Structure formats: structure tokens, C-alpha cells
Amino acid sequence: MIRFRSLKSRLLLGLSILLLVLAAVMLGLTWQVGKNMLQASNVTHLRYEANILADELTQQVENRIDALQRFSSAIGAADDAAWVQYELAKNDSLLSWFDGVVVSNEAGTIIADWPSVIGRVGLETGDSENFKMLRGTRTPYVSEPFLGRVSNEPLVVIGVPRLNGDGEFRGTVGGIVRLNSGGLFNRLAKIRLGDDGYSAIFTASGRILFHPDKTLVNTAVSSLDDHPWLDSALDGWEGDGLGNLLNGQSAYQSYSQVWPANWVVGLYLPVEQAQAPLSDFIYRLWWIWLALALLLMPLLWWLLARILSPLNRLEAQIDEVGRAERSHVNLATSMHELQEVANTFNRVEDERQQLLNNLHEREAFLDSVLNSSPEGMFVANFDGVITYMNPALLMMLDIPKETLMEAWLKQIHPDDYQGAVDLWQHSLKSGKDYIRQLRFIRSDREILWLDIHARVVMLSQSGHSLGLVGVVKDITERRQQEALQRWEAEHDPLTGLLNRRGFLRRLDEAYADFQKTSTPSALLLFDLDHFKPINDEGGHALGDEMLRRIAQVIAWEVRRSDHVARQGGDEFGVLLPSCTLTQAQRIAESLRQAVSEVSVTHADKVYTVTLSMGVTRFNDDDDSIEDALNRADAASYEAKSRGRNDVVVNSPSEFDPMTLF
């Protein structure tokens, strides 16, 4: 029977554990390297497939748009329903691209369709999203998915405008495509990514166009906050990553854009499926290692028994010295090496006894100094264990004297804990001073800011180190005052928004990023229309209340990464980092609409305001942020000159590719 109290059994146990640890380390490294290789290869494959699918869908949509535009050119601006119906029937080759084709006049009334469906001619579509987009943009447009009135199947309409010779809008030509059987997504249905991998198509608004689960088609993604990669893709991003699927399963993901239709192609491969072969390999390798370790144990036992037999007596005598049953080791042996070990042990024991005597004297003196000090002080050994805390420190931290170090260490603020521990370990190894400021959570939940300075204490006679002695100061009030001063220096006290100083500093930072990485950033400047009557008739208190409400509305409407400032009076600014001019214009319109709905009441009279806003972005020709500020300011004045309650975009001269989409 193995007795784990003996040196031999412990060495055997240690070697066995070492073998298992080595096996675990090697298997862990194998798993990590294999996982990284699998991820790289799978992500590369998904990215390649996603790009191919996006290119194919782009070609499919463009071919359909080209076919509709050729037909639109053929019929021109004619409103003769019979003739248009005849032309549709003559061009029935369009049905190879579409499940149906409809033609409307400039009012949105369907005047012809093919194949003919009862009740479709004469249908009013003037209020539909598709007709409004075609009439407003006069460019091809792919609609959001909807359920057909007759087929009750999910459909999309690919539409092009009908224009006369003068470029005036005369109606639309639309091609109807079934999402489930229209042939547009045949390539996606054939894709095989193992048992559980699949592809999907989304609109930019978050609706599902194609999914292996047919019940999800024409539904909206439930929560984009749970799917950040998809959320970014819906905003125009292309790339890949690791995240959760709609069913919560973790998967590799890759996204690509179908720009003509404003769609997003997504490919998904569950991580569990991708890593299954690697997991099986690691599992078998682990059992092989375990079997080898078990087979080696008898051999190791026999070898250790032969090697350690002369050490049994030495082990017993050292144990007696440790129990103070003898003062020295007296080992009678012919082995020169063991005799040298015994002599060295006796010499070290003599030096230890001398050091202990000196140490007791020093500790008595140190205890009296620390106990009488009004400052918080502590003593630690070179194992990192704090062995003493004086009464002042115990009172400061509100912990009982008998509290274990492991318990009160957990009261260090989580954000400061790891950095404090790492620096403590570094000081123990290097012998350098420990200087750190950190937060400590007392038992009454009060948070203290502590300034800690610990230093190594040396014995001058022999140069031996006793440990570390530290001083702890409560600097909570000083830190709170510094934080308040920093906040007040860059924030408006009335609204809590950034003031002009804080806003300009963030503008400088965004402009520096733009110069280094060409990261686009947009700038919005505006003041309030009709604000003066509020101050004049209701007083400054009413005006301040309106400013606070407007500040809240603006903060709700913009993104969390954006910076909103009140620059003085009724003047505001918004910095939109990583934002194109097109996106900035949409945000500006939402701000204009939201602010117009804010009101205050005084003496039964309701007061409202509007915005006159200027929008611009950084330009490569800008010498400083002043150039962008001047452009936005000029646009704001132009908005006022147009009658107020308007957004004017002052775009730099160079071409913005996002305006295409």
C-alpha cells in the first residue's frame, strides 16, 4: 500500500502528477493551436463563400434591374393601358427573371400586369414604400419583403422609375420575386456547411429574406443587441467574427453586402460542429497519455526505492531537528555526498538560530513603533503574506484584527485588484518599493481611495531582508475633489452635456484620428429657433427647463459613442465619430424631429422650438478643426435663412462613395 507521508511516495505522486500536467499542457496547447487553425481556415472559407454569394446575388439583382430598365425604356412615358399590356405580353421573357411584372402611372395606379391577376390592375400603390422611394430617388429600388395578397407568400418588388424625355417621373415598372420559390436564392439553398451550418439573407432594416427555417422568412431579427456582428453588417460593415446565432448557439460568422438591393449575406458555422473532429482527437490522445502514466508508475516506484533508501535516516534526523528533539544532524555514512548535505544543514541551522535571535529583537522594537503610529501601517513577509496591521489601519479599513488576509483582499475594488496584485508580486521579486493607489470597499459599502507605499527593510549588520513595511493613507476626499474638478472643467452645469472646452478637446482627438487613419467623423452645429420668447415671457427658469429637456432628447437620439455639447446659450454641437455624411444626415433629421416635439408650458401657453442645423464632416483639405466648424456654422446660418426648422449639409468638395447607396 502506498503511504503518501514518505518522501518516496510523495516523489512518486509528484512525478505522476507531473506526467499528467505535462499531458494536460501538451493537450491544451494542441487544442489551442488546433482551435486557432480551425477558426482561421473556417473563417477564411466562410469569407470566401460569403463574397461569392454576395457577388452572385448582386449580379442576379443587377440583371433583373437591367431587364426592367430596358422594358421601361421601350414603353417610355405611355399611359395607354391596353398598349402597355400588349407590350408586357410581348416581353414575356421577363418572366424568366420575375414571377410577375406590374406597370403603374405617375399616381401609383397599376395600369397593366403580366401575367394578369384579377384585381391587380387598378390597384392603388401611391402610398407604398416602394412607389415613394422610386418617385423620390428616381433610381432602381428593391422593396422590403411583404406577403402577397393573393399568394400569401413572402415577396419583394424590384422597381425602376419610368421617365419621359425631360426626365420627369411618369410611373414605375416593378418585378415581383417570390422569396421561397423565385429562383433568386437557389444558390443559397444548395450551400452545405456541414450538418448545422447555413446561409441567410437580411435587409438593411433587419428583416429576414432567406433562412433554412422557412418560418423566419419575412420576420424581423428579435434583438440586434444580442447579435453585434449582424448589427454592424446591417449598417454596411463586411467581415467575419465569432458570435451567437438567433437560437443562442455560438458560431463563426461572415457577412458581405449586396449593395444594389441593400441586403446582407450571412454565412454561419456552429463552433461545436467545427471543433468536433479536434475534440475527438484530443479526447483519444488524453486516454493514451493516462494509460502511459499508469503503466510507468510501478517502474517509477521501483527506481525511487533504490535511489532514496540512503536518505531515510537523514530524513528522520532532519525531522527530529525540526521538532527540536536534537540540535544537529549526526549521520554516519560512507556516502560523501550525504555527509556534505548533513554538514551543510548543520551550518545553515546555526546561522538560522543566530538570525532568529536577532529577528526577535527587531520584531519587538518594530511592534512598539507600529502600534503607536497614527498612520495606517502593515508588515509583510517575502511570501507576500501580510503578517501585521496596526490599529490605525484596522480602524481605517473597518476590519477585525482576526480577519484572514484572503477575506479582506476581496474587498479591494474589482477594477483595481489585478493591477495591485501584479505590482505586489513584482515588488516581492525585484525588491523595489511598492507604490500604488487603489479603491477599498469597507464593510459599510463606503469606498475609500488608499495611497500605499511599502519598502523592503534590511538588517544593517548582515544585509538580510526582514520583509516589507508599508504606510497606508486615506486620500478619498482628495480624489473626489480632483474628479469633480475634472468633470466641471468640461461639462455644462445646467444640462450635464459637454461645454465648449470639452467639445473642442474631443473634436481635436477625432480630427487627429482622421489624419492618422482616415476615420470619418461628422459634425452637427445648431441653435434653437423661437427660443427667445420662452425666456422673455416665461423667464429664465422656463428657458433653463427647455434647455434641459432638449439636452435629454438629444442624448437619447444619438449613439453612445457620440459627443453632445452645449456651447453656450441655445447653441449646441454634436460630434459623430466613425460616421459618414449620409448617416449623419439621417441622425440630424431624427434630432430635428425629436426636438420639435419638446415643449414647456407657462400660463396655459405651450412653447416649442425647432432646430436650424448645419452638417459637415472632416475633409483632407482641412488645416484644423476650425475649417469644419466654419462649414457647419455656415450651413446652420443657411438653414435659418431658408425659414428655420431645417437641416443643411455643407459637404466637402470630394466625392463621397456612400451617397451611391
JOQUINOR-V104644 format. One record per residue. N is the residue number from 0. RES is the residue in one letter. PHI is phi in whole degrees, 0 to 359 (none if undefined). PSI is psi in degrees with one decimal (999 if undefined). D_FIRST is the distance of its C-alpha to the first C-alpha in Angstrom with 1 decimal. Layout:
N;RES;PHI;PSI;D_FIRST  N;RES;PHI;PSI;D_FIRST
//
This chain:
0;M;none;134.9;0.0  1;I;282;127.8;3.8  2;R;253;114.2;6.4  3;F;279;6.0;9.6  4;R;276;-18.5;11.9  5;S;276;153.8;11.9  6;L;298;-39.1;14.5  7;K;296;-46.3;12.6  8;S;293;-35.5;10.1  9;R;292;-40.4;13.3  10;L;297;-40.2;15.3  11;L;297;-44.1;13.1  12;L;297;-42.6;13.3  13;G;297;-43.3;16.9  14;L;295;-39.5;17.7  15;S;296;-44.8;16.4  16;I;297;-39.1;18.4  17;L;300;-41.4;21.2  18;L;298;-43.7;21.3  19;L;293;-38.2;21.5  20;V;295;-43.2;24.1  21;L;300;-40.9;26.1  22;A;297;-43.5;26.1  23;A;296;-40.2;27.2  24;V;296;-46.3;29.9  25;M;296;-41.7;31.1  26;L;294;-37.1;31.3  27;G;296;-43.1;33.0  28;L;295;-40.8;35.5  29;T;298;-42.7;36.0  30;W;297;-44.7;36.6  31;Q;294;-46.1;39.0  32;V;296;-44.5;40.9  33;G;297;-40.3;41.2  34;K;297;-42.9;42.3  35;N;296;-40.6;44.9  36;M;294;-42.2;46.2  37;L;298;-43.6;46.3  38;Q;297;-44.5;48.1  39;A;298;-44.5;50.6  40;S;291;-41.6;51.4  41;N;293;-40.9;51.7  42;V;294;-40.1;53.8  43;T;298;-42.9;56.0  44;H;296;-45.1;56.5  45;L;298;-41.9;57.3  46;R;298;-41.7;59.7  47;Y;296;-45.8;61.4  48;E;295;-40.9;61.8  49;A;297;-41.3;63.0  50;N;295;-40.6;65.7  51;I;296;-45.4;66.8  52;L;298;-43.5;67.0  53;A;298;-41.8;68.9  54;D;297;-42.1;71.3  55;E;295;-43.5;71.9  56;L;294;-37.3;72.6  57;T;300;-43.5;74.8  58;Q;294;-39.9;76.8  59;Q;299;-47.4;77.0  60;V;294;-43.4;78.3  61;E;296;-38.0;80.7  62;N;298;-41.2;82.1  63;R;292;-38.9;82.8  64;I;295;-42.2;84.4  65;D;300;-41.8;86.6  66;A;296;-42.4;87.7  67;L;293;-38.7;88.7  68;Q;293;-36.8;90.5  69;R;295;-39.9;92.5  70;F;291;-38.6;93.5  71;S;298;-39.4;94.4  72;S;294;-33.4;96.6  73;A;291;-39.6;98.2  74;I;270;-15.6;99.3  75;G;61;-139.5;100.0  76;A;260;16.4;101.2  77;A;295;141.7;102.8  78;D;245;9.3;102.6  79;D;287;105.3;104.4  80;A;299;-40.0;101.8  81;A;296;-44.6;103.2  82;W;293;-41.4;103.3  83;V;296;-38.9;99.7  84;Q;297;-39.0;98.6  85;Y;296;-44.3;100.4  86;E;296;-37.5;98.7  87;L;298;-46.5;95.3  88;A;297;-36.6;95.9  89;K;291;-29.0;97.1  90;N;257;45.0;93.9  91;D;291;-2.2;91.6  92;S;296;-18.4;89.4  93;L;299;-24.8;87.9  94;L;291;-12.8;86.1  95;S;288;-20.2;83.8  96;W;258;-29.9;82.5  97;F;230;158.9;82.9  98;D;273;-9.3;82.8  99;G;183;153.3;86.0  100;V;230;135.5;88.5  101;V;232;149.0;90.6  102;V;234;131.6;93.4  103;S;240;158.8;94.5  104;N;272;-174.1;97.6  105;E;292;-16.9;97.6  106;A;270;-4.6;97.2  107;G;92;9.1;94.0  108;T;274;129.8;95.7  109;I;291;121.7;94.4  110;I;252;-14.3;97.5  111;A;200;149.9;96.0  112;D;210;157.6;92.8  113;W;208;129.1;91.6  114;P;293;153.5;90.6  115;S;292;133.8;92.7  116;V;235;128.8;90.9  117;I;301;128.1;93.0  118;G;93;-7.4;93.1  119;R;277;-40.1;91.8  120;V;292;131.6;95.2  121;G;95;-6.7;96.6  122;L;293;135.1;93.2  123;E;270;121.4;93.2  124;T;240;12.6;90.4  125;G;299;-27.5;91.9  126;D;268;1.6;89.3  127;S;284;151.3;86.3  128;E;299;-38.1;83.9  129;N;296;-45.9;84.5  130;F;294;-42.3;88.4  131;K;297;-40.4;88.3  132;M;294;-42.6;86.0  133;L;293;-40.2;88.3  134;R;290;-36.2;91.4  135;G;282;-43.6;90.0  136;T;268;-27.0;88.4  137;R;55;35.4;90.5  138;T;228;158.4;87.6  139;P;305;147.6;85.4  140;Y;211;139.7;82.8  141;V;253;125.1;79.9  142;S;284;167.9;79.7  143;E;290;152.8;76.7  144;P;293;147.1;75.5  145;F;210;164.6;77.2  146;L;270;128.6;77.6  147;G;294;142.5;80.7  148;R;291;-31.7;83.3  149;V;265;-51.5;83.9  150;S;280;-20.9;80.7  151;N;57;29.7;78.3  152;E;250;153.4;76.1  153;P;291;131.8;74.8  154;L;227;159.6;77.4  155;V;229;154.1;78.3  156;V;244;124.2;81.8  157;I;263;114.5;82.4  158;G;240;150.4;85.8  159;V;229;149.4;88.4  160;P;280;151.5;91.6  161;R;259;123.6;95.1  162;L;237;145.5;97.4  163;N;274;-172.9;101.1  164;G;296;-24.3;102.8  165;D;268;7.2;102.9  166;G;79;13.7;99.1  167;E;277;145.7;99.6  168;F;287;126.7;97.1  169;R;236;3.9;98.5  170;G;141;-164.5;95.5  171;T;222;158.7;92.2  172;V;236;124.4;90.8  173;G;234;136.7;87.4  174;G;254;128.3;85.1  175;I;266;130.9;82.7  176;V;234;126.1;79.3  177;R;283;132.9;76.9  178;L;287;-32.1;73.3  179;N;274;-27.4;71.7  180;S;217;20.0;74.0  181;G;273;-2.0;76.3  182;G;86;-10.4;74.8  183;L;290;-33.1;74.1  184;F;248;26.0;70.4  185;N;300;-39.8;70.0  186;R;297;-37.4;68.0  187;L;292;-37.2;65.4  188;A;294;-21.9;64.9  189;K;268;-7.6;64.0  190;I;290;135.1;61.3  191;R;235;117.3;57.8  192;L;240;63.7;54.8  193;G;75;-158.2;52.0  194;D;283;-36.0;51.4  195;D;243;-8.1;51.9  196;G;288;151.3;53.9  197;Y;200;174.8;57.6  198;S;238;158.0;60.7  199;A;210;157.3;63.0  200;I;236;136.2;66.4  201;F;232;150.2;67.5  202;T;277;164.4;70.8  203;A;296;-19.4;71.0  204;S;274;-4.4;71.4  205;G;98;12.1;68.0  206;R;269;147.3;69.0  207;I;269;122.3;67.2  208;L;267;-39.1;69.4  209;F;219;136.6;66.9  210;H;199;142.5;63.4  211;P;304;-32.2;61.5  212;D;276;101.9;61.4  213;K;299;-24.1;65.2  214;T;291;-16.9;65.1  215;L;272;-12.5;64.5  216;V;296;134.9;67.7  217;N;70;23.2;70.4  218;T;246;161.3;68.1  219;A;268;148.6;67.3  220;V;297;129.8;63.8  221;S;295;-48.2;62.6  222;S;215;106.1;61.2  223;L;289;-20.5;61.7  224;D;297;-28.3;59.7  225;D;276;-6.1;56.5  226;H;226;73.2;57.6  227;P;297;-33.5;58.6  228;W;294;-43.8;58.9  229;L;295;-39.5;61.3  230;D;300;-42.9;63.1  231;S;293;-39.5;63.7  232;A;296;-35.9;64.8  233;L;293;-20.3;67.3  234;D;269;4.4;68.8  235;G;110;2.7;69.3  236;W;281;145.7;66.0  237;E;236;135.5;64.6  238;G;163;-162.0;61.1  239;D;216;165.5;57.5  240;G;183;-170.9;54.4  241;L;239;124.7;51.4  242;G;198;-172.0;52.0  243;N;268;146.4;52.0  244;L;276;-179.7;54.1  245;L;297;-27.7;56.4  246;N;269;8.7;53.5  247;G;88;-4.9;51.2  248;Q;283;139.0;49.1  249;S;283;137.3;48.4  250;A;205;153.2;50.3  251;Y;285;139.3;51.8  252;Q;227;146.9;55.5  253;S;218;136.8;58.7  254;Y;233;143.1;62.2  255;S;218;157.2;65.6  256;Q;256;140.6;69.1  257;V;254;88.7;72.0  258;W;297;-42.0;74.7  259;P;300;-29.5;77.8  260;A;257;-4.4;76.4  261;N;59;43.5;74.4  262;W;249;163.5;71.2  263;V;236;127.3;67.6  264;V;264;128.0;65.5  265;G;236;132.9;61.7  266;L;244;139.4;59.0  267;Y;225;132.9;55.5  268;L;227;111.5;52.1  269;P;303;137.9;49.1  270;V;298;-38.8;46.2  271;E;299;-41.0;43.8  272;Q;292;-43.1;45.7  273;A;295;-34.8;46.1  274;Q;265;1.3;42.4  275;A;301;-47.0;41.1  276;P;299;-40.0;40.8  277;L;294;-41.1;39.0  278;S;298;-41.0;36.5  279;D;295;-40.3;35.8  280;F;295;-44.4;35.3  281;I;296;-38.9;32.9  282;Y;298;-45.6;30.9  283;R;293;-38.9;30.5  284;L;296;-36.8;29.8  285;W;298;-44.8;27.0  286;W;294;-31.8;25.1  287;I;294;-45.1;25.7  288;W;299;-43.5;24.1  289;L;297;-40.9;21.0  290;A;296;-41.3;20.6  291;L;297;-41.4;21.1  292;A;297;-41.4;18.5  293;L;294;-35.9;15.8  294;L;290;-29.2;17.0  295;L;279;-18.2;17.0  296;M;301;-45.6;13.3  297;P;299;-38.6;12.3  298;L;294;-42.1;15.5  299;L;296;-39.2;15.0  300;W;300;-44.3;11.7  301;W;293;-41.9;13.6  302;L;295;-42.4;16.7  303;L;293;-35.7;15.3  304;A;298;-39.0;13.9  305;R;290;-40.0;17.5  306;I;284;-37.7;19.2  307;L;265;-2.7;17.7  308;S;301;-37.4;17.5  309;P;288;-13.9;21.1  310;L;271;-6.7;20.5  311;N;299;-44.2;18.1  312;R;293;-41.1;21.3  313;L;298;-39.9;23.2  314;E;298;-42.3;20.6  315;A;294;-41.4;20.7  316;Q;290;-39.1;24.5  317;I;298;-37.5;25.0  318;D;296;-37.5;23.1  319;E;293;-38.2;25.5  320;V;297;-40.8;28.4  321;G;297;-31.1;27.4  322;R;271;7.0;27.4  323;A;64;25.4;30.7  324;E;276;-15.5;29.6  325;R;209;159.0;31.2  326;S;262;-25.3;33.6  327;H;221;164.9;32.7  328;V;266;128.4;30.1  329;N;241;96.5;31.0  330;L;250;114.5;28.9  331;A;267;104.8;30.0  332;T;208;152.6;29.1  333;S;272;-4.9;31.1  334;M;277;114.5;29.7  335;H;298;-38.5;32.6  336;E;297;-43.8;30.7  337;L;293;-35.2;28.3  338;Q;295;-38.5;31.3  339;E;295;-38.1;33.1  340;V;297;-43.2;30.2  341;A;296;-44.9;30.5  342;N;297;-42.6;34.3  343;T;296;-40.5;34.2  344;F;297;-42.5;31.9  345;N;296;-39.8;34.2  346;R;293;-42.1;37.2  347;V;295;-36.3;35.8  348;E;294;-40.2;34.9  349;D;298;-44.8;38.5  350;E;295;-36.2;39.9  351;R;295;-42.8;37.7  352;Q;297;-40.6;38.9  353;Q;296;-43.0;42.5  354;L;295;-39.0;42.1  355;L;297;-39.7;40.6  356;N;298;-44.8;43.6  357;N;294;-36.7;46.0  358;L;294;-38.8;44.1  359;H;298;-39.6;44.4  360;E;294;-44.2;48.2  361;R;295;-40.1;48.5  362;E;295;-37.0;46.5  363;A;297;-42.6;48.8  364;F;293;-42.9;51.8  365;L;295;-38.3;50.5  366;D;300;-43.2;49.6  367;S;294;-37.0;53.2  368;V;292;-47.2;54.7  369;L;294;-39.0;52.6  370;N;293;-28.5;53.1  371;S;268;-5.6;56.9  372;S;283;134.3;57.2  373;P;284;-17.2;59.0  374;E;277;152.4;57.3  375;G;289;126.9;53.8  376;M;222;154.6;51.4  377;F;213;163.2;47.6  378;V;231;138.2;45.2  379;A;226;149.0;42.1  380;N;271;177.7;39.6  381;F;278;6.2;38.9  382;D;270;-1.3;35.8  383;G;89;4.8;38.4  384;V;268;126.4;37.7  385;I;281;114.3;40.9  386;T;264;-13.1;40.4  387;Y;206;139.3;43.9  388;M;226;128.3;46.8  389;N;284;164.9;50.1  390;P;303;-36.6;52.0  391;A;298;-39.4;54.5  392;L;288;-40.7;51.8  393;L;299;-39.0;50.0  394;M;291;-39.8;53.4  395;M;298;-44.0;54.3  396;L;274;-10.3;51.2  397;D;59;50.2;51.3  398;I;232;142.4;47.6  399;P;293;154.4;46.2  400;K;298;-34.1;44.9  401;E;276;1.8;41.4  402;T;295;131.6;41.0  403;L;290;149.7;38.0  404;M;300;-38.6;38.9  405;E;298;-29.5;37.0  406;A;284;-51.4;39.3  407;W;282;-17.8;42.7  408;L;298;-30.1;42.0  409;K;292;-12.8;42.2  410;Q;274;-5.1;45.8  411;I;292;138.4;46.9  412;H;305;134.4;49.1  413;P;305;-34.4;47.2  414;D;289;-20.7;49.8  415;D;255;-12.3;49.2  416;Y;297;-53.5;45.5  417;Q;295;-42.0;44.2  418;G;297;-39.5;47.0  419;A;295;-42.6;46.5  420;V;294;-43.4;42.7  421;D;299;-43.8;43.3  422;L;293;-35.1;46.0  423;W;298;-45.6;43.9  424;Q;297;-39.2;41.1  425;H;297;-41.9;43.9  426;S;295;-38.5;45.3  427;L;297;-39.8;42.0  428;K;283;-39.7;41.6  429;S;269;-19.4;45.2  430;G;79;6.3;46.3  431;K;278;162.4;49.3  432;D;297;146.5;50.9  433;Y;259;113.7;49.7  434;I;233;119.0;52.8  435;R;204;142.8;52.5  436;Q;248;131.3;54.4  437;L;210;167.6;52.5  438;R;259;139.9;52.8  439;F;234;129.8;50.9  440;I;263;109.1;50.9  441;R;290;169.9;51.3  442;S;296;-27.3;50.2  443;D;273;14.5;53.8  444;R;71;5.7;53.7  445;E;286;136.4;56.1  446;I;261;121.8;55.4  447;L;256;141.1;55.8  448;W;265;121.7;56.5  449;L;246;139.1;54.8  450;D;252;116.7;55.6  451;I;245;130.7;52.6  452;H;225;112.8;53.0  453;A;240;144.3;50.1  454;R;223;149.1;50.3  455;V;288;134.5;48.0  456;V;255;128.4;48.8  457;M;247;151.1;48.8  458;L;272;118.4;49.0  459;S;293;-31.5;52.3  460;Q;290;-45.3;51.6  461;S;248;-10.4;48.4  462;G;80;8.7;48.3  463;H;282;148.6;44.9  464;S;268;134.4;44.4  465;L;272;-32.7;43.8  466;G;149;-149.9;43.3  467;L;239;140.3;45.7  468;V;241;130.2;48.5  469;G;234;154.0;50.1  470;V;242;135.1;53.3  471;V;239;126.9;53.7  472;K;241;142.6;57.1  473;D;273;109.5;58.1  474;I;246;26.1;60.4  475;T;301;-49.0;60.6  476;E;298;-40.1;64.3  477;R;295;-42.7;65.1  478;R;294;-40.3;63.0  479;Q;297;-39.7;64.6  480;Q;293;-39.8;68.0  481;E;295;-42.2;67.3  482;A;295;-41.3;66.1  483;L;296;-41.4;69.2  484;Q;295;-39.7;71.5  485;R;295;-41.3;69.9  486;W;293;-45.2;70.3  487;E;295;-29.1;73.9  488;A;293;-24.6;74.9  489;E;236;13.6;74.4  490;H;227;149.5;74.9  491;D;278;123.2;78.0  492;P;293;-25.4;77.8  493;L;284;-48.1;79.8  494;T;257;-15.1;77.9  495;G;79;-0.9;74.5  496;L;280;171.7;75.1  497;L;298;146.8;75.2  498;N;268;-175.8;78.3  499;R;300;-39.7;80.4  500;R;296;-47.6;78.3  501;G;295;-37.3;75.0  502;F;295;-44.0;76.4  503;L;295;-35.8;77.9  504;R;295;-41.0;74.6  505;R;288;-30.8;72.8  506;L;297;-43.0;75.7  507;D;299;-41.4;75.3  508;E;295;-43.6;71.6  509;A;294;-37.3;72.3  510;Y;293;-37.0;75.1  511;A;296;-42.0;72.9  512;D;298;-40.0;70.3  513;F;298;-40.9;73.3  514;Q;291;-33.0;74.4  515;K;278;-45.4;71.0  516;T;240;2.0;69.6  517;S;60;26.8;72.7  518;T;292;121.4;71.0  519;P;288;140.4;73.8  520;S;220;140.7;74.6  521;A;248;154.3;77.4  522;L;232;130.8;79.5  523;L;241;125.9;81.4  524;L;237;135.7;84.1  525;F;202;156.3;86.1  526;D;233;174.2;88.1  527;L;266;132.8;89.2  528;D;274;142.3;92.5  529;H;64;30.9;94.5  530;F;274;-30.4;92.4  531;K;301;-42.3;95.3  532;P;301;-28.6;96.8  533;I;295;-45.0;93.6  534;N;292;-41.1;93.9  535;D;291;-43.0;97.7  536;E;267;-34.0;97.8  537;G;255;-9.1;94.5  538;G;92;166.3;93.8  539;H;293;-27.5;91.0  540;A;296;-40.9;88.5  541;L;293;-39.2;89.1  542;G;297;-39.9;88.9  543;D;296;-39.5;85.6  544;E;297;-41.4;84.2  545;M;298;-42.1;85.2  546;L;297;-40.7;83.5  547;R;295;-41.2;80.3  548;R;294;-41.6;80.3  549;I;296;-39.6;81.1  550;A;299;-40.4;78.3  551;Q;295;-43.4;75.8  552;V;297;-42.9;77.2  553;I;296;-43.7;77.0  554;A;297;-32.9;73.4  555;W;288;-34.5;72.4  556;E;282;-32.1;74.2  557;V;274;172.2;72.8  558;R;282;161.0;69.3  559;R;295;-25.9;66.6  560;S;277;-6.9;66.9  561;D;276;160.0;70.6  562;H;241;122.9;72.4  563;V;247;137.1;75.3  564;A;222;145.1;77.7  565;R;257;113.3;80.7  566;Q;272;-4.3;82.8  567;G;138;140.9;85.5  568;G;59;-128.0;87.9  569;D;253;26.6;87.5  570;E;261;131.4;86.2  571;F;231;159.0;82.7  572;G;218;148.7;80.6  573;V;226;126.8;77.6  574;L;256;124.8;75.5  575;L;248;90.1;73.7  576;P;293;149.6;71.1  577;S;52;49.6;70.1  578;C;223;130.0;73.0  579;T;281;167.9;75.7  580;L;294;-35.4;79.3  581;T;295;-45.5;79.3  582;Q;296;-39.3;76.3  583;A;297;-37.1;78.0  584;Q;295;-39.3;81.1  585;R;296;-42.8;79.3  586;I;296;-40.5;77.6  587;A;299;-42.5;81.0  588;E;296;-39.8;82.6  589;S;294;-37.1;79.9  590;L;295;-43.8;80.4  591;R;301;-44.2;84.2  592;Q;293;-42.9;83.8  593;A;294;-42.4;81.3  594;V;292;-34.0;83.5  595;S;295;-17.7;86.6  596;E;268;-5.3;85.0  597;V;278;139.5;84.3  598;S;212;157.5;87.0  599;V;229;157.5;87.9  600;T;236;135.2;90.6  601;H;215;127.2;93.2  602;A;54;45.9;96.2  603;D;64;14.9;95.6  604;K;247;131.8;95.7  605;V;264;128.7;92.8  606;Y;249;135.1;92.2  607;T;229;162.9;90.4  608;V;227;166.1;90.0  609;T;229;175.3;89.4  610;L;247;142.0;88.0  611;S;244;105.5;89.9  612;M;242;139.4;87.0  613;G;248;137.6;86.8  614;V;234;135.8;84.0  615;T;206;-177.1;83.2  616;R;216;167.2;80.3  617;F;294;148.6;79.6  618;N;230;148.3;81.5  619;D;299;-23.8;81.1  620;D;276;-6.6;84.6  621;D;292;133.6;83.7  622;D;272;-23.7;84.0  623;S;197;178.1;82.3  624;I;292;-18.8;81.4  625;E;298;-33.9;85.0  626;D;297;-44.6;86.1  627;A;293;-40.1;83.8  628;L;298;-41.2;84.9  629;N;295;-39.8;88.5  630;R;296;-45.9;88.1  631;A;294;-38.7;86.4  632;D;295;-41.6;89.0  633;A;296;-39.1;91.9  634;A;295;-36.1;90.4  635;S;296;-42.7;90.2  636;Y;296;-37.7;93.9  637;E;296;-37.3;94.8  638;A;298;-38.9;93.0  639;K;294;-39.5;95.2  640;S;292;-22.5;98.3  641;R;280;-2.7;97.5  642;G;116;7.5;97.8  643;R;72;177.1;94.3  644;N;51;52.6;91.3  645;D;214;158.3;90.5  646;V;241;125.0;87.8  647;V;241;128.1;89.1  648;V;262;120.2;86.9  649;N;257;88.3;88.0  650;S;276;138.5;86.2  651;P;300;165.2;86.0  652;S;288;-25.8;88.1  653;E;284;164.3;85.4  654;F;284;132.5;84.2  655;D;256;107.4;81.3  656;P;297;-23.2;79.6  657;M;291;-19.1;78.1  658;T;293;-15.7;81.6  659;L;293;-25.7;81.5  660;F;248;999;79.0
//
